Every structure is written in C-alpha cells, then in structure tokens.
Amino acid sequence: MLHTLSIESTGQGLVDITAPVQSVVSSSGTREGLCTVFVQHTSASLLIQENADPSARQDLESWLNRLVPGNDELFTHTAEGPDDMPAHIKSALTATSLGVPVIASRLALGIWQGLYRCEHRRRPHSRRVLVHVA
C-alpha cells in the first residue's frame, strides 16, 4: 500500500509524523512487514528521534544550525535565500528515507522513539511524504 501525506510546518524544526504514519500502517491491513517513509524534497528530511523530552529535538536543531550556519559567504546556491544551501546540506546529513518494521500492525518503534519530518528552511512549507507498507 502506498499513501502520500502532506505535512505542514511553521518553519524550521521537527514535526512529529508518528501518528499519521501509524494511521497508514493500520489501514493497510499489514500485520508484519516494513513501512518505508520517504520525503520528496531536497531541503527537508526524516529522523527517528526521542519523543519524550522536546529539549532533545531542540538541541539537535541547534547543533545542526551551528554545524551548517546560514549566510555562509562561500555558498553559491542562494537563489531561494540564505537558508537554501544550508537546508540542502542538513538534508544530506540526515535521511530522506527511513524503514521501520511493522509488527502486529504497529510501527516497531522503541518506547522513546518517534518519526519526525525535519524542516530545514525558515519559512513554513508543505512537504509530501510517501508512506509504503508491505
């Protein structure tokens, strides 16, 4: 089963997509298998990250911003703004596709894990996320 989710953001940061992905898994009828999640963009990515303490996600975002700061004068790809090339680099350093086992019709995530769509641009964006369950 293949389903497309449209995930909105309010700007840079992590958006929890665990519930909508689990909904696709549940409706697929698959008891055991694999859920593949793929974001169709070059300035957004996916992560499996801590879902209990928001400070872990904030620290991760702060670290990525220190690692790849905006307005780097060496970047030449700036047509869409000073956060464009940093967003591409952050996407390359993380993941655009994740695989999660499905057991008993549930995502087999650990107790402290959640699925996140990472927005690396500063402005709000709607991103397409493909969810395939087999």
Contacts in CASP RR format, 6 or more apart in sequence:
PFRMAT RR
TARGET T0000
AUTHOR 0000-0000-0000
METHOD contacts of the structure
MODEL  1
MLHTLSIESTGQGLVDITAPVQSVVSSSGTREGLCTVFVQHTSASLLIQE
NADPSARQDLESWLNRLVPGNDELFTHTAEGPDDMPAHIKSALTATSLGV
PVIASRLALGIWQGLYRCEHRRRPHSRRVLVHVA
1 24 0 8 1.000
1 27 0 8 1.000
1 28 0 8 1.000
1 29 0 8 1.000
1 30 0 8 1.000
1 132 0 8 1.000
1 133 0 8 1.000
1 134 0 8 1.000
2 130 0 8 1.000
2 131 0 8 1.000
2 132 0 8 1.000
3 24 0 8 1.000
3 130 0 8 1.000
3 131 0 8 1.000
3 132 0 8 1.000
3 133 0 8 1.000
4 128 0 8 1.000
4 129 0 8 1.000
4 130 0 8 1.000
4 131 0 8 1.000
5 17 0 8 1.000
5 20 0 8 1.000
5 21 0 8 1.000
5 24 0 8 1.000
5 128 0 8 1.000
5 129 0 8 1.000
5 130 0 8 1.000
5 131 0 8 1.000
6 126 0 8 1.000
6 127 0 8 1.000
6 128 0 8 1.000
6 129 0 8 1.000
7 15 0 8 1.000
7 17 0 8 1.000
7 20 0 8 1.000
7 117 0 8 1.000
7 126 0 8 1.000
7 127 0 8 1.000
7 128 0 8 1.000
7 129 0 8 1.000
8 15 0 8 1.000
8 124 0 8 1.000
8 125 0 8 1.000
8 126 0 8 1.000
9 15 0 8 1.000
9 117 0 8 1.000
9 119 0 8 1.000
9 124 0 8 1.000
9 125 0 8 1.000
9 126 0 8 1.000
9 127 0 8 1.000
10 124 0 8 1.000
11 119 0 8 1.000
11 121 0 8 1.000
11 122 0 8 1.000
11 123 0 8 1.000
11 124 0 8 1.000
11 125 0 8 1.000
12 61 0 8 1.000
12 83 0 8 1.000
12 119 0 8 1.000
12 120 0 8 1.000
12 121 0 8 1.000
12 122 0 8 1.000
13 57 0 8 1.000
13 61 0 8 1.000
13 118 0 8 1.000
13 119 0 8 1.000
13 120 0 8 1.000
14 47 0 8 1.000
14 49 0 8 1.000
14 57 0 8 1.000
14 60 0 8 1.000
14 61 0 8 1.000
14 116 0 8 1.000
14 117 0 8 1.000
14 118 0 8 1.000
14 119 0 8 1.000
15 116 0 8 1.000
15 117 0 8 1.000
15 118 0 8 1.000
15 119 0 8 1.000
16 51 0 8 1.000
16 114 0 8 1.000
16 115 0 8 1.000
16 116 0 8 1.000
17 37 0 8 1.000
17 115 0 8 1.000
17 116 0 8 1.000
17 117 0 8 1.000
17 129 0 8 1.000
18 51 0 8 1.000
18 107 0 8 1.000
18 109 0 8 1.000
18 114 0 8 1.000
18 115 0 8 1.000
21 35 0 8 1.000
21 37 0 8 1.000
21 107 0 8 1.000
21 115 0 8 1.000
21 129 0 8 1.000
21 131 0 8 1.000
22 106 0 8 1.000
22 107 0 8 1.000
24 35 0 8 1.000
24 131 0 8 1.000
24 133 0 8 1.000
25 35 0 8 1.000
25 102 0 8 1.000
25 105 0 8 1.000
25 106 0 8 1.000
25 107 0 8 1.000
25 131 0 8 1.000
25 133 0 8 1.000
26 105 0 8 1.000
26 106 0 8 1.000
28 133 0 8 1.000
29 105 0 8 1.000
29 133 0 8 1.000
30 102 0 8 1.000
30 105 0 8 1.000
30 133 0 8 1.000
30 134 0 8 1.000
31 102 0 8 1.000
31 104 0 8 1.000
31 105 0 8 1.000
32 101 0 8 1.000
32 102 0 8 1.000
32 103 0 8 1.000
32 104 0 8 1.000
33 101 0 8 1.000
33 102 0 8 1.000
33 103 0 8 1.000
33 133 0 8 1.000
33 134 0 8 1.000
34 99 0 8 1.000
34 100 0 8 1.000
34 101 0 8 1.000
34 102 0 8 1.000
34 133 0 8 1.000
34 134 0 8 1.000
35 99 0 8 1.000
35 100 0 8 1.000
35 101 0 8 1.000
35 102 0 8 1.000
35 107 0 8 1.000
35 131 0 8 1.000
35 132 0 8 1.000
35 133 0 8 1.000
36 97 0 8 1.000
36 98 0 8 1.000
36 99 0 8 1.000
36 130 0 8 1.000
36 131 0 8 1.000
36 132 0 8 1.000
36 133 0 8 1.000
36 134 0 8 1.000
37 46 0 8 1.000
37 97 0 8 1.000
37 98 0 8 1.000
37 99 0 8 1.000
37 100 0 8 1.000
37 115 0 8 1.000
37 129 0 8 1.000
37 130 0 8 1.000
37 131 0 8 1.000
38 46 0 8 1.000
38 96 0 8 1.000
38 97 0 8 1.000
38 98 0 8 1.000
38 129 0 8 1.000
38 130 0 8 1.000
38 132 0 8 1.000
39 45 0 8 1.000
39 46 0 8 1.000
39 96 0 8 1.000
39 97 0 8 1.000
39 117 0 8 1.000
39 127 0 8 1.000
39 128 0 8 1.000
39 129 0 8 1.000
39 130 0 8 1.000
40 127 0 8 1.000
40 128 0 8 1.000
40 129 0 8 1.000
40 130 0 8 1.000
41 91 0 8 1.000
41 96 0 8 1.000
41 125 0 8 1.000
41 127 0 8 1.000
41 128 0 8 1.000
42 87 0 8 1.000
42 88 0 8 1.000
42 91 0 8 1.000
43 84 0 8 1.000
43 87 0 8 1.000
43 88 0 8 1.000
43 90 0 8 1.000
43 91 0 8 1.000
43 120 0 8 1.000
43 121 0 8 1.000
44 87 0 8 1.000
44 91 0 8 1.000
44 117 0 8 1.000
44 118 0 8 1.000
44 119 0 8 1.000
44 120 0 8 1.000
44 121 0 8 1.000
44 125 0 8 1.000
44 127 0 8 1.000
45 90 0 8 1.000
45 91 0 8 1.000
45 94 0 8 1.000
45 95 0 8 1.000
45 96 0 8 1.000
45 117 0 8 1.000
45 118 0 8 1.000
45 120 0 8 1.000
46 94 0 8 1.000
46 95 0 8 1.000
46 96 0 8 1.000
46 97 0 8 1.000
46 98 0 8 1.000
46 115 0 8 1.000
46 116 0 8 1.000
46 117 0 8 1.000
46 118 0 8 1.000
46 129 0 8 1.000
47 60 0 8 1.000
47 94 0 8 1.000
47 95 0 8 1.000
47 98 0 8 1.000
47 115 0 8 1.000
47 116 0 8 1.000
47 118 0 8 1.000
48 98 0 8 1.000
48 100 0 8 1.000
48 109 0 8 1.000
48 113 0 8 1.000
48 114 0 8 1.000
48 115 0 8 1.000
48 116 0 8 1.000
49 56 0 8 1.000
49 57 0 8 1.000
49 60 0 8 1.000
49 113 0 8 1.000
49 114 0 8 1.000
49 116 0 8 1.000
50 56 0 8 1.000
50 57 0 8 1.000
50 112 0 8 1.000
50 113 0 8 1.000
50 114 0 8 1.000
51 112 0 8 1.000
51 113 0 8 1.000
51 114 0 8 1.000
52 112 0 8 1.000
57 116 0 8 1.000
64 90 0 8 1.000
64 93 0 8 1.000
64 120 0 8 1.000
67 93 0 8 1.000
68 86 0 8 1.000
68 89 0 8 1.000
68 90 0 8 1.000
68 93 0 8 1.000
69 86 0 8 1.000
70 82 0 8 1.000
70 83 0 8 1.000
70 85 0 8 1.000
70 86 0 8 1.000
71 82 0 8 1.000
72 85 0 8 1.000
72 86 0 8 1.000
75 82 0 8 1.000
75 85 0 8 1.000
75 86 0 8 1.000
76 85 0 8 1.000
77 84 0 8 1.000
77 85 0 8 1.000
77 88 0 8 1.000
78 84 0 8 1.000
78 85 0 8 1.000
83 120 0 8 1.000
83 121 0 8 1.000
83 122 0 8 1.000
84 121 0 8 1.000
86 120 0 8 1.000
87 120 0 8 1.000
87 121 0 8 1.000
88 120 0 8 1.000
90 118 0 8 1.000
90 120 0 8 1.000
91 118 0 8 1.000
91 120 0 8 1.000
94 118 0 8 1.000
98 115 0 8 1.000
100 107 0 8 1.000
100 108 0 8 1.000
100 109 0 8 1.000
100 115 0 8 1.000
101 107 0 8 1.000
101 108 0 8 1.000
102 108 0 8 1.000
102 133 0 8 1.000
107 115 0 8 1.000
109 115 0 8 1.000
117 127 0 8 1.000
117 129 0 8 1.000
119 125 0 8 1.000
119 127 0 8 1.000
END
